[in-house]
Amino acid sequence: MDSRTRQGLLNALSGKVGKRMDTLLIPLELLCCISRTEFSDKKAYIRWQKRQLNMLAEGLVNHPAVGFGESGRKTSEFRILLAKIEESEAFPPSTGEVQRTESLKSLRDIAIPLAERPARGDLTGEVCHWADGYHLNVRLYEKLLVSVFDVLDEGKLTEEVEEILELLKSTWRVLGITETIHYTCYAWILFRQYVITSEQGILRHAIDQLKKIPLKEQRGPQERLHLKSLHVRVDGEEGSRDVSFLQSFLSPIQKWADKQLGDYHLNFAEGSMVMEDIVTVAMIVRRLLLEESDIPVQSSTVSDRDQIELYISSSVKNSFARILQAVDKSDTMGEHPLALLAEEVKKLLKKDSTMFMPILCRRHPHATIVSASLLHKFYGNKLKPFVDSAEHLTEDVVSVFPAADNLEQYILDLIKSACEGENVEIHFRKLNPYQIESVSGTVVMRWINSQLGRIVGWVERTLQQERWDPISPQQRHGSSIVEVYRIVEESLYHSPRTTGVAVMILPYKMAFNPLGIYKTVDQFFGIKVPMRLTELNALFRGIDNAFQVYANHIVDNLASKDDLIPPLPVLTRYRREAGIKAFVKKELFDSRLPDQRRLKLPTFCVGKSMDDKSKSSTQKGTFDGSRKDINAAIDRIREFTGTKIIFWDLREPFIENLYKPSVSQSRLEAVIEPLDVELNQLCDIIVEPLRDRVVTSLLQASLEGLLRVLLDGGPSRVFYPTDAKLLEEDLEILKEFFISGGDGLPRGVVENQVARVRLVVKLHGLETRELVEDLRSSSGKLGADNQTLLRILCHRADSEASQFVKKQYKIPKSSA
């Protein structure tokens, strides 16, 4: 075939020396020069002849560069002649050859004038080449360009690509190819090959060619006129329309790129680098098409940033729809679909921000904000009906609200990080907040109020059912406080996180045991429902009130310290003849016995005060009420315990019999042994943090008892100045008992407590004259008040002292 074509062209050029070859009607010349006899197969000849006739029709009739300028008469004649040439093959050889020859002669007479019409209206004197028609030229050039691909690997260019492209330049004049047409066609066949092979290297070559396509102002005037003349009618869904050369090649590229980028989450899930190249293609092609202003394109009024937003909007919408469909079909394993949807949307946002947004943000700085805002809106539309219907703290609410709030917070953080110093509030105001915290707070507040009301009722019923029996040292708390904590734990298991106070129960002999609710507090966090400080404070107040109710009830049922202390004897002055036994008997019968109903000695309750460390972990003022009541209860019980041991349990050896009938005959050593027994029992069951406080109370009560004996011991007790030395020794014994060689209370604490008694002992050792002078002058030189001095004089075995108090204070003598 190559040999026939070469020979045919040589025959056609014989006798036409100096004439340009591109002016020849090559298919017509070949039809005239090559006969049927040169083909061994008739069918092959018919196919060849049909191809030449089609070429003529394409170049001169179907897609001419210049119109005929008159009616379609010549066109009709031309088509009739083409048909006759084809029909001639069906006739007998003699008849057929005659018709073929005549038809070719007539065809030449019509074709030559058509091929030599003035070309494109220019003034250069050139004529229209027969093959200047848009479709034929370009399709031929496309076929030539395809030779750049490796026949063994369609995804690669052949090694001789540069030589091939240089060779193809020789066809530009023949086919009417310009630089713009070349780069456009080359970019097209490269891009089409990428779509077929998915080889990114081919795509990069296509981008390089697209970048080389000259803009309108970069083209010469003849090329602009030539390109302006090239049009084609395209049939589409919206009907047929005329498009320019650039539009015919670039619009399909733009359409394909837009489709890919319109769902980039799906199409580029595995390769963000490919997406970067496709975005580049879309933006270059978009810029070139916008230049075709003579025929406005649909997107001519849309900026590049707007186009990126369209990609984001479309892809986010498609991705959200797929996630929604997947969630609807999935087995949620008890998790609410909205909670699962929130998790999936968050995953999508994370993938967005790491894979896709860095690419899109190069052309739209707020791409991340656009994507995040859209997903916030889409999820919000699904969430709103659920939020509007939420009235109670159900399992669904507990599942959905934290997930939705977490998603919204993630979106807000994403937007904030993308603002880069801009006013983030502008973007926040465009969002429609989920209002999770507000709705959740209302639901939680409703639930908390209901639960707290039940808690108080349960606590009160628990207290009424408590049996205040002695408890072993191994069980250092009453059953009621265990029940109170159980109530708090179970009732508030799904409540918001809070902090607690450590409360301890004090059974018989003050067994302290902390049952802190810190574990319960952690359980409060089992629910992650967001809320405001208002709900948290309401919970705090409720727990605070529950413990106040309990602490106040225990204190209300605790006997008064005054119930344990015998009333003070009537103050009398010393009388030698007084009968001690009579006075003792009278005191015993006059003593006011405590109310047994309120004493409740076997067991009682106390709370442990907060140390600095625990206070720092709570919100300021959170549990002030219960802390105040518990600390008050501690002080009440601490004082009560010491008073009970000294004035009740040790009343006979200490309060009634110490220093009777005289100091020398009844020393403090007799009290130390029973006091030691009581202290050991107390220390066996007391918890370490409260040991010193409770033992200090016992020390204080012991000193109060000693002062009671020294100053208000009644008419049965008298003291001599010489007793001061013995009293000082007893005081030292008591002091060392509580210091216990360093195992007891700190020496400084004991010394401070003993100081007030030491002064009284010192006063007992002074002469009567010194006491009287200080009392008369009220100078306070001795460091004591008048009442203390008066009581020492009343109990002094001295007539001078007795006469003084009789004369000055009218105090009667003791009587049997």
C-alpha positions in Angstrom: 0.0 0.0 0.0 2.9 2.4 0.8 4.4 1.6 -2.6 1.2 2.3 -4.4 0.7 5.5 -2.6 4.2 6.8 -3.4 3.8 5.9 -7.0 0.4 7.5 -7.2 1.7 10.8 -5.8 4.7 10.8 -8.2 2.3 10.3 -11.1 0.1 13.1 -9.8 3.1 15.5 -9.6 4.4 14.8 -13.1 4.1 17.9 -15.2 3.4 20.1 -12.1 6.9 21.2 -11.2 7.0 24.1 -8.8 3.5 23.5 -7.5 3.1 23.0 -3.8 2.2 19.5 -2.8 -0.3 20.6 -0.2 -2.5 22.1 -3.0 -3.1 18.6 -4.4 -6.4 16.9 -3.8 -4.5 13.8 -2.7 -7.4 11.4 -2.5 -8.7 12.5 -5.9 -5.2 12.1 -7.4 -4.8 8.7 -6.0 -8.2 7.6 -7.3 -7.2 8.8 -10.8 -3.6 7.3 -10.7 -4.1 3.9 -9.1 -6.2 1.4 -11.0 -8.0 -1.8 -9.9 -5.4 -3.9 -11.6 -2.8 -3.0 -8.9 -4.8 -4.8 -6.3 -4.9 -8.6 -6.3 -8.0 -8.6 -4.1 -11.1 -6.8 -5.4 -12.5 -6.4 -1.9 -9.2 -4.6 -0.7 -9.5 -2.3 -3.7 -13.1 -1.4 -2.8 -12.2 -0.7 0.8 -9.3 1.5 -0.4 -11.5 3.4 -2.8 -14.2 3.9 -0.2 -11.5 5.4 2.2 -10.4 7.9 -0.4 -13.9 8.9 -1.2 -14.7 9.4 2.5 -11.6 11.6 2.8 -12.8 13.8 0.0 -16.2 14.1 1.6 -14.8 15.0 4.9 -12.4 17.6 3.6 -14.6 19.3 1.0 -18.2 18.7 2.0 -18.7 17.6 5.6 -16.4 20.0 7.4 -14.9 22.6 5.1 -12.9 25.4 6.5 -14.8 27.9 4.3 -18.4 27.5 3.4 -19.7 27.3 -0.2 -21.3 30.7 -0.2 -24.2 29.5 -2.3 -27.0 26.9 -2.3 -26.2 23.3 -1.7 -26.3 22.5 -5.5 -22.6 21.7 -5.8 -22.7 19.8 -2.6 -25.5 17.6 -3.9 -23.6 17.1 -7.2 -20.5 16.2 -5.3 -22.3 13.6 -3.3 -24.0 12.1 -6.4 -20.6 11.7 -8.1 -19.1 10.0 -5.1 -22.1 7.6 -5.1 -21.7 6.8 -8.8 -18.0 6.0 -8.4 -19.0 3.5 -5.7 -21.7 2.0 -7.8 -19.4 1.5 -10.8 -17.8 -1.4 -9.0 -21.1 -3.3 -9.3 -21.3 -3.0 -13.1 -19.5 -5.2 -15.7 -15.9 -4.1 -16.1 -16.3 -2.2 -19.3 -19.4 -0.3 -18.2 -18.2 0.2 -14.7 -14.8 1.6 -15.9 -16.5 4.1 -18.2 -18.8 5.4 -15.4 -15.9 5.6 -13.0 -13.7 7.6 -15.4 -16.5 10.0 -16.3 -17.5 10.5 -12.7 -13.8 11.1 -11.6 -13.5 13.8 -14.4 -16.7 15.5 -13.3 -15.6 15.2 -9.6 -12.3 17.0 -10.5 -14.2 19.8 -12.2 -16.2 20.5 -9.0 -13.5 19.7 -6.4 -10.7 22.0 -7.7 -12.7 25.2 -7.4 -13.9 24.1 -4.0 -10.4 23.5 -2.8 -9.1 26.9 -4.1 -11.6 29.2 -2.4 -10.1 32.2 -0.6 -8.8 30.9 2.8 -10.2 32.4 6.1 -10.7 35.8 4.6 -7.1 36.8 5.1 -5.2 39.1 2.8 -2.1 36.9 2.2 -3.4 35.5 -1.1 -3.5 32.0 0.2 -6.3 29.7 -0.8 -8.2 27.2 1.3 -6.6 23.8 1.3 -9.0 21.0 0.7 -8.2 19.4 4.0 -8.5 22.6 6.1 -11.7 21.3 7.7 -11.6 21.2 11.5 -12.6 17.6 12.1 -10.5 15.9 9.5 -7.3 17.8 10.2 -7.5 17.4 13.9 -8.5 13.7 13.8 -5.6 13.0 11.5 -3.2 14.9 13.8 -4.5 13.0 16.8 -3.8 9.7 15.0 -0.3 10.9 14.4 0.3 12.0 18.0 -0.8 8.6 19.3 2.5 7.3 18.0 4.3 8.9 21.0 3.1 6.0 23.2 5.2 2.9 23.7 3.4 0.0 21.8 4.5 -2.4 24.6 3.4 -0.2 27.5 0.6 2.2 26.8 1.2 4.1 30.1 4.6 5.3 28.9 6.0 7.5 26.2 8.4 6.0 23.7 12.0 6.9 23.9 11.9 8.6 20.5 9.1 11.0 21.6 11.1 14.1 20.9 12.1 12.9 17.4 8.5 12.0 16.7 7.2 15.4 17.8 9.8 17.1 15.7 8.9 15.0 12.7 5.2 15.8 13.2 5.9 19.5 12.9 6.3 18.9 9.1 2.6 18.1 8.9 1.5 21.4 10.5 1.3 23.3 7.2 -0.4 20.5 5.4 -3.0 19.9 8.1 -3.4 23.6 9.2 -2.0 22.9 12.7 -0.9 25.9 14.8 1.1 25.9 18.0 -2.1 26.3 20.0 -3.8 23.4 18.2 -0.7 21.2 18.7 -0.5 21.7 22.4 -4.2 21.4 22.8 -4.3 18.1 20.8 -1.2 16.7 22.5 -2.6 17.6 26.0 -5.9 15.9 25.0 -4.4 12.6 23.8 -2.1 12.5 26.9 -5.0 13.2 29.3 -7.1 10.6 27.5 -4.3 8.1 27.8 -4.0 8.8 31.5 -7.7 8.1 32.0 -7.2 4.8 30.2 -4.0 3.7 32.0 -4.1 5.7 35.3 -0.4 6.4 34.9 0.5 9.6 36.8 3.5 10.2 34.7 1.3 10.6 31.6 -0.9 13.0 33.6 2.2 15.1 34.5 3.0 15.3 30.7 -0.6 16.4 30.0 -0.3 19.2 32.6 3.0 20.3 31.0 1.2 20.6 27.6 -1.8 22.4 29.1 0.5 25.0 30.6 2.1 25.5 27.2 -1.2 26.4 25.5 -0.9 30.1 24.7 -3.4 32.5 26.2 -5.4 34.6 23.7 -3.2 37.6 23.9 -0.1 35.4 23.3 -1.4 34.2 19.9 -0.8 35.9 16.6 -3.6 37.7 14.7 -3.8 35.0 12.0 -3.9 32.2 14.6 -6.7 34.0 16.5 -8.7 34.3 13.2 -8.0 30.7 12.4 -9.1 29.4 15.8 -12.1 31.7 15.8 -13.2 30.0 12.5 -13.0 26.5 13.9 -16.4 25.4 15.3 -18.3 22.2 15.8 -21.9 21.4 16.7 -22.2 19.2 19.7 -25.4 17.3 20.6 -26.0 17.0 24.4 -28.7 16.7 27.0 -29.5 20.4 26.6 -29.7 20.2 22.9 -27.1 20.9 20.2 -24.8 23.8 20.4 -21.8 25.3 18.6 -18.5 25.1 20.5 -15.0 26.4 19.6 -11.9 24.4 19.0 -10.6 24.9 22.5 -14.0 24.1 24.0 -14.3 20.9 22.0 -11.1 19.6 23.5 -11.0 21.2 26.9 -14.6 21.0 28.0 -14.5 17.1 28.2 -11.3 17.4 30.3 -13.0 19.9 32.6 -16.1 17.8 32.8 -14.1 14.7 33.8 -12.0 16.6 36.3 -15.0 18.3 37.8 -16.7 14.9 38.2 -13.6 13.4 39.9 -13.2 16.4 42.2 -16.9 16.5 42.9 -16.4 13.4 44.9 -12.7 13.6 45.9 -13.3 11.6 49.1 -14.2 8.6 47.0 -12.0 9.1 43.9 -8.8 10.0 45.6 -9.0 8.0 48.8 -5.7 6.3 48.2 -3.7 9.0 46.4 -3.7 12.7 47.4 -0.8 13.4 44.9 -3.0 12.4 42.0 -5.7 14.8 43.4 -3.2 17.6 43.4 -2.5 17.0 39.7 -6.2 16.8 38.8 -6.9 20.1 40.7 -4.1 21.6 38.6 -5.6 20.3 35.4 -9.1 21.7 36.4 -7.7 25.1 37.2 -5.6 25.4 34.0 -8.5 24.2 31.8 -10.9 26.5 33.6 -8.6 29.5 33.0 -8.3 28.6 29.3 -12.1 28.1 28.8 -12.8 31.4 30.5 -10.8 33.1 27.8 -13.2 31.9 25.2 -15.4 34.9 26.0 -17.1 35.0 22.6 -19.1 31.9 23.7 -19.7 32.2 27.5 -19.3 29.0 29.4 -21.6 28.1 32.3 -18.9 28.8 34.9 -17.6 32.1 33.6 -18.9 34.0 36.5 -17.5 31.6 39.1 -14.1 32.3 40.6 -11.5 29.7 41.3 -12.3 29.9 45.1 -16.0 29.4 44.3 -15.2 26.4 42.2 -13.1 24.9 45.0 -16.1 25.5 47.3 -18.3 23.7 44.8 -15.9 20.7 44.9 -15.9 20.7 48.7 -19.7 21.0 48.9 -20.3 18.2 46.4 -17.8 15.8 47.8 -18.7 16.4 51.5 -22.4 15.9 50.6 -21.6 12.6 48.8 -19.4 11.4 51.6 -21.9 12.2 54.3 -24.6 10.4 52.3 -22.4 7.3 52.1 -21.6 7.5 55.9 -25.3 7.9 56.7 -26.2 4.9 54.5 -23.4 2.8 56.1 -24.6 3.7 59.6 -28.2 2.8 58.8 -27.1 -0.6 57.5 -24.5 -1.4 60.2 -25.1 -3.3 63.4 -24.6 -0.6 66.1 -24.2 -3.1 68.9 -26.4 -1.0 71.2 -24.8 2.3 70.3 -27.2 4.9 69.0 -26.9 5.6 65.2 -26.4 9.4 65.9 -23.5 8.6 68.2 -21.9 6.3 65.6 -22.6 8.9 62.9 -20.8 11.6 65.0 -17.7 9.3 65.3 -17.7 8.6 61.6 -18.0 12.3 60.7 -15.1 13.0 63.0 -13.0 10.4 61.2 -14.0 12.0 57.9 -12.9 15.4 59.2 -9.5 14.0 60.4 -8.9 12.5 57.0 -10.0 15.7 55.3 -7.7 17.9 57.3 -4.7 15.6 56.7 -5.1 14.4 53.2 -7.4 16.8 51.1 -7.4 20.2 52.8 -3.6 20.8 52.3 -4.2 20.6 48.6 -7.4 22.6 48.4 -6.1 25.3 50.8 -3.4 26.3 48.3 -6.2 27.7 46.2 -8.8 28.5 48.9 -7.3 29.5 52.3 -10.6 28.7 54.0 -11.2 25.3 52.5 -10.9 23.6 55.9 -13.5 26.0 57.3 -15.9 25.3 54.4 -15.6 21.6 54.8 -15.9 21.6 58.6 -18.9 24.0 58.5 -20.7 21.8 55.9 -20.3 18.7 58.0 -21.4 20.6 61.1 -24.5 21.6 59.2 -25.3 18.1 57.8 -24.8 16.4 61.2 -26.8 19.1 62.9 -29.8 18.5 60.6 -29.8 14.9 61.6 -29.3 15.7 65.3 -31.9 18.4 65.8 -35.0 16.2 66.0 -33.3 14.1 68.6 -32.2 17.1 70.7 -35.7 18.7 70.5 -37.3 15.5 71.8 -34.8 14.9 74.6 -36.6 15.3 77.9 -35.1 12.7 80.2 -31.6 11.3 80.9 -32.1 8.1 78.9 -29.4 5.8 77.6 -29.8 7.3 74.2 -29.2 10.8 75.5 -26.2 9.6 77.4 -24.8 8.0 74.2 -25.6 10.8 71.7 -25.1 14.0 73.6 -21.4 13.4 74.5 -20.6 12.2 70.9 -22.4 15.2 69.3 -20.7 17.7 71.7 -17.3 16.1 71.1 -17.8 16.4 67.4 -18.9 20.0 67.6 -15.9 20.9 69.8 -13.6 19.2 67.3 -15.1 21.2 64.5 -14.8 24.5 66.4 -11.1 23.7 67.2 -10.5 22.8 63.5 -12.0 26.1 62.4 -10.1 28.0 65.0 -6.8 26.5 63.9 -7.6 27.3 60.2 -8.3 31.0 60.9 -4.6 31.8 61.3 -5.0 35.0 63.3 -8.3 36.0 61.8 -11.4 36.7 63.8 -12.7 33.2 64.4 -16.0 34.6 65.8 -17.0 35.6 62.2 -17.0 31.9 61.2 -18.5 30.7 64.5 -21.5 33.0 64.0 -22.3 31.3 60.7 -22.8 28.0 62.4 -26.0 26.9 64.0 -24.9 25.5 67.4 -26.2 22.2 68.5 -27.1 23.6 72.0 -26.1 20.3 73.5 -24.8 21.8 76.7 -28.0 23.8 77.3 -30.4 21.0 76.6 -28.2 18.5 78.4 -28.1 20.8 81.4 -31.8 21.0 81.5 -32.3 17.3 81.3 -29.6 16.6 83.9 -31.0 19.3 86.2 -34.4 17.7 86.0 -32.9 14.3 86.8 -30.7 15.6 89.6 -33.5 17.4 91.4 -35.6 14.2 91.3 -32.7 12.1 92.6 -31.6 14.5 95.3 -35.2 14.6 96.7 -35.1 10.8 96.9 -31.7 10.8 98.5 -32.7 13.0 101.4 -35.8 10.8 102.0 -33.7 7.7 101.9 -31.1 9.2 104.3 -33.8 10.1 106.8 -35.3 6.6 106.6 -31.9 5.1 107.0 -31.3 7.1 110.2 -34.6 6.0 111.6 -33.7 2.4 111.1 -30.2 2.6 112.6 -29.6 0.5 115.7 -27.1 2.4 117.8 -25.4 -0.6 119.3 -21.7 -0.9 120.1 -19.5 -1.9 117.2 -16.3 -3.9 117.2 -12.9 -2.3 116.6 -12.8 -4.1 113.3 -16.0 -2.4 112.1 -15.5 1.2 112.9 -18.6 2.7 111.5 -22.3 2.6 111.9 -24.4 0.8 109.3 -26.4 4.0 108.6 -23.4 5.9 107.1 -22.6 2.9 104.8 -26.2 3.0 103.6 -26.0 6.8 103.1 -22.9 6.3 100.9 -24.6 3.5 99.0 -27.5 5.7 98.4 -25.3 8.5 97.1 -23.3 6.1 94.9 -26.3 4.3 93.4 -28.5 7.4 93.0 -25.9 9.5 91.5 -24.2 6.8 89.4 -25.0 8.7 86.2 -24.6 12.1 87.6 -21.9 14.6 86.4 -18.4 14.6 87.9 -18.0 16.2 91.2 -15.7 16.1 94.3 -16.5 14.8 97.7 -15.8 15.0 101.4 -14.5 12.2 103.5 -16.9 11.3 106.2 -16.2 8.9 109.0 -18.4 7.2 111.6 -17.5 7.1 115.2 -18.9 4.0 117.1 -18.4 3.2 120.7 -15.2 4.6 122.2 -14.9 6.9 119.1 -13.9 4.4 116.4 -13.0 6.7 113.4 -13.0 5.2 109.9 -12.9 7.2 106.6 -15.4 6.1 103.9 -14.4 8.7 101.3 -16.7 9.0 98.3 -13.8 9.6 95.9 -14.6 6.3 94.2 -18.2 7.4 93.9 -17.1 10.7 92.4 -15.2 8.8 89.7 -18.4 6.9 88.9 -20.1 10.3 88.5 -17.9 10.6 85.4 -19.3 7.5 83.9 -21.5 9.7 81.9 -19.9 12.2 79.6 -23.0 14.3 79.1 -21.8 18.0 78.8 -23.3 20.5 81.1 -22.8 23.9 82.7 -21.5 24.9 86.1 -25.1 25.4 87.2 -25.9 21.7 87.1 -22.7 20.7 88.7 -23.3 23.1 91.6 -26.8 21.8 92.0 -25.4 18.3 92.4 -22.8 19.6 94.9 -25.5 21.3 96.9 -27.6 18.1 96.9 -24.8 15.9 98.2 -23.8 18.6 100.6 -27.3 18.7 102.0 -27.5 14.9 102.3 -24.4 14.9 104.5 -25.7 17.9 106.5 -28.9 16.0 107.2 -26.9 13.0 108.4 -24.4 15.0 110.5 -27.0 17.2 112.1 -29.1 14.2 113.0 -26.2 12.6 114.8 -25.4 15.8 116.7 -29.1 16.3 117.6 -29.1 12.9 119.2 -25.9 13.5 121.1 -26.1 14.3 124.8 -25.0 17.7 125.9 -21.6 17.9 127.6 -23.3 19.7 130.4 -25.4 16.6 131.1 -22.2 14.8 132.1 -20.7 17.4 134.4 -22.1 17.5 138.0 -23.4 20.9 139.0 -21.0 23.1 140.9 -21.3 22.9 144.7 -22.5 26.0 146.6 -19.4 28.2 147.3 -18.7 28.2 151.1 -15.7 29.2 153.2 -13.5 27.0 155.2 -14.8 25.6 158.6 -12.8 23.3 160.6 -15.8 21.5 162.1 -17.5 20.7 158.8 -18.4 17.1 158.5 -16.9 15.7 155.3 -19.2 12.8 155.0 -22.3 14.9 155.3 -21.1 17.2 152.6 -20.3 14.3 150.3 -23.7 12.8 150.9 -25.4 16.0 150.2 -23.4 16.6 147.0 -24.3 13.2 145.7 -28.0 13.7 146.2 -27.9 17.2 144.8 -26.1 16.2 141.6 -28.1 16.6 138.5 -28.2 13.3 136.6 -28.1 13.5 132.8 -31.1 12.7 130.6 -30.6 9.0 129.7 -32.8 9.4 126.6 -30.4 11.9 125.0 -27.1 10.6 126.3 -26.8 7.7 123.8 -23.4 6.7 125.2 -22.9 3.4 123.4 -22.3 4.9 120.0 -22.3 8.1 118.0 -21.2 9.5 114.7 -18.6 12.1 113.6 -17.3 13.5 110.3 -13.7 14.0 109.4 -12.7 17.5 108.6 -11.0 18.3 105.3 -7.3 18.8 105.3 -5.6 21.3 103.0 -4.9 18.8 100.3 -8.4 17.6 100.0 -9.8 21.1 100.1 -7.6 22.2 97.2 -9.2 19.5 95.1 -12.7 20.8 95.5 -14.4 23.8 94.0 -14.2 26.7 96.4 -17.3 26.8 98.6 -18.7 23.6 97.1 -19.2 21.7 100.4 -19.1 24.5 102.9 -22.4 23.5 104.5 -21.5 19.9 105.2 -17.9 20.7 105.9 -19.1 23.2 108.6 -21.6 20.8 110.1 -19.1 17.9 110.0 -16.4 19.9 111.6 -18.9 21.1 114.2 -19.9 17.5 114.9 -16.2 16.6 115.3 -15.8 19.3 117.9 -19.0 18.3 119.7 -18.1 14.7 119.8 -14.4 15.3 120.6 -15.4 17.5 123.6 -18.1 15.1 124.6 -15.7 12.1 124.5 -13.2 13.7 126.8 -15.9 15.0 129.1 -17.6 11.6 129.2 -14.4 9.8 130.2 -13.4 12.2 132.9 -16.7 13.4 134.3 -18.7 10.2 133.8 -16.6 7.1 133.4 -13.9 8.3 135.9 -16.3 10.4 138.0 -15.7 8.5 141.2 -11.9 8.3 141.3 -11.3 11.7 139.7 -14.1 14.2 140.3 -15.5 12.8 143.6 -12.5 11.3 145.5 -9.3 13.0 144.2 -7.6 14.9 147.1 -10.1 13.7 149.7 -9.7 14.0 152.6 -6.3 15.7 151.8 -3.9 16.0 149.0 -1.3 13.8 150.7 -3.8 11.0 151.2 -5.3 10.9 147.7 -2.8 11.6 144.9 -3.3 11.7 141.2 -1.4 8.5 140.7 -4.6 6.6 141.7 -6.4 8.1 138.7 -3.6 7.4 136.1 -4.3 3.6 135.9 -8.0 3.8 135.0 -7.3 6.8 132.8 -4.7 4.7 131.0 -7.2 1.9 130.5 -9.7 4.3 128.9 -7.0 5.9 126.7 -5.8 2.5 125.4 -9.4 1.5 124.6 -9.8 4.7 122.7 -6.5 4.4 120.7 -7.4 0.8 119.8 -10.3 1.9 117.6 -9.5 5.5 116.7 -8.1 6.2 113.2 -4.7 7.8 113.0 -5.6 11.1 111.4 -7.8 12.0 114.4 -5.8 10.4 117.2 -4.1 13.6 118.4 -7.2 15.6 118.2 -9.3 13.2 120.3 -6.4 12.6 122.8 -6.0 16.4 123.1 -9.7 16.6 124.0 -9.1 13.9 126.7 -6.2 16.0 128.0 -8.3 19.1 128.1 -11.1 17.3 129.9 -8.5 15.9 132.4 -7.3 19.4 133.1 -10.8 20.7 133.4 -11.5 18.0 136.0 -8.3 18.9 137.9 -9.4 22.5 137.9 -12.8 21.5 139.1 -11.2 19.7 142.0 -8.8 22.5 142.8 -11.3 25.4 142.5 -14.8 24.0 142.8 -14.2 20.8 144.9 -16.9 21.7 147.4 -16.6 22.1 151.2 -15.2 18.6 151.6 -11.8 19.7 150.1 -9.4 22.0 151.7 -5.8 22.9 150.7 -2.7 24.1 152.5 0.0 26.2 150.9 2.3 23.3 151.5 0.2 21.2 149.2 1.5 23.1 146.2 4.6 21.0 145.9 2.5 17.8 145.8 0.1 19.3 143.3 3.0 20.3 141.1 4.2 16.7 141.1 0.8 15.4 140.2 0.6 17.9 137.3 3.9 16.7 136.0 2.6 13.1 136.2 -0.4 14.0 134.2 1.7 15.9 131.7 4.1 13.0 131.1 1.2 10.6 130.9 -0.1 12.4 127.8 3.4 12.9 126.3 4.1 9.2 126.8 7.8 9.4 126.1 7.3 10.9 122.7 4.6 8.4 121.6 1.8 10.6 122.7 1.0 14.2 122.1 3.7 16.7 121.2 5.3 18.2 124.2 4.6 21.7 123.1 0.9 21.0 122.8 0.7 19.5 126.3 2.8 22.3 127.9 0.4 24.9 126.4 -2.6 23.1 127.8 -1.1 22.5 131.2 -0.1 26.2 131.6 -3.5 27.3 132.9 -3.5 24.6 135.6 0.1 25.3 136.5 -0.9 28.9 137.4 -3.6 27.6 139.8 -1.2 25.3 141.5 1.2 28.1 141.9 -1.5 30.3 143.5 -2.2 27.5 146.0 1.4 27.7 147.1 1.3 31.5 147.9 0.7 33.0 151.3 -2.9 34.1 152.2 -1.7 37.6 152.6 -0.5 37.8 148.9 -3.7 36.4 147.6 -5.8 38.8 149.7 -3.8 41.8 148.6 -4.1 41.0 144.9 -7.8 40.3 145.3 -8.4 43.6 147.1 -6.5 45.7 144.6 -7.7 43.7 141.6 -4.2 44.4 140.2 -3.8 41.0 138.5 -0.2 40.9 139.5 -0.5 37.2 140.2 -1.9 36.5 136.7 -5.3 35.3 137.9 -8.8 36.8 137.9 -10.7 37.7 141.1 -13.0 34.6 140.8 -10.0 32.3 140.8 -8.4 34.0 143.8 -11.7 33.9 145.7 -12.2 30.2 145.1 -8.7 29.4 146.3 -9.3 31.4 149.5 -12.6 29.7 150.1 -10.9 26.3 149.9 -7.9 27.3 152.0 -7.6 25.7 155.4 -6.8 29.0 157.0 -8.8 31.2 159.4 -7.4 34.5 158.0 -8.7 33.5 154.5 -12.1 32.5 156.0 -12.5 35.7 157.8 -11.6 37.7 154.7 -14.1 36.1 152.4 -16.8 36.3 155.2 -16.2 40.1 155.6 -15.7 41.0 152.0 -18.0 38.6 150.1 -20.5 37.4 152.8 -19.8 33.8 151.9 -21.2 31.4 154.6 -19.3 28.7 156.4 -19.6 25.2 155.4 -22.2 23.3 157.4 -22.9 19.6 157.9 
